[in-house]
Amino acid sequence: VELGYGVVPSRRGRGYAVEAARLLLALARTAGASPLVAGVEPGNPASERVLERIGMRPTGTRDGVTRFRLDVGSTP
């Protein structure tokens, strides 16, 4: 399952992305889907923090995008 999200600039920094990511992670766990992956474009440390807060870890860079992964069966 690949996680993706966007938050309009006027609502950033309010925790919406973290809450949405946590809910999607819970849904993936319920569905038995694994792994959860995501990519972050360079210069977006806020998105990196969102993914790290739900337990995802960077696995490297591909095509200039930092890739993150979480085996859904694990608990953050």
N, C-alpha and C positions, 0 to 999 in steps of 0.2 A: 504494500500500500504506500503510495507517495502522498505525503502531506504538503499542502500548499495553502497559502492564505494571503490576504491583502487587507490593509486597514487604511482608510482614507486619512490623509495627513491631519485633518482637524480632530481626529479621535485617537491618534497614536499616543503611546505612553500611559494608557489607562488600564492596561492589563487585558484588553479584549483578545489579543492574539494568543496569549498564554492560556486564557480560559478556553478559547475555541480549540486550541491544540490539545489541551487536557481532555476535553470532551471527545475529540476525534480519536485520541489514543484509547480512551475507554471503549469506544465503539469498536475499534479494531480488535481490542482484547476480547470483547464479547463475541465478535464474529470469528475469532480464532485466526485472524489474518496476521502474518508475520513475514518479513520484518517491516517496520515502518521506516521509510527513508524520506529524505528531503534534501534540497539543494539551496544554497544561499549565494547570491551574487556578491562579488567583491564590494567592499565599502558598506556593508549592511550589518554592523555588529549587533544591532537591536534584534534582528531575526536570529542571529547565532545564539543570543542569550535566551530567546524564547525556546528554541529547540533544546538547549542545554537544561533549561528549567524543567522540561518534561522528561529529562533523562536521556535524551539523544546525545550521541558523541560523534565528533568529526571522524571520518574514515579516509579522508584524502581529498584531492582536488581532481576534477575531471572537466575538461573543456572550460577551464577558468572558474568553475563553480565549486565551492566547498560542499562536499557531500556529508550528510549526517545519517546515522542509522541507530535503530533501537530494535532489539529482538522483543517483540511485543509480549512474550511470556514473562519478561523480566519486570521487576518493579522499580520505578525511578526513585 
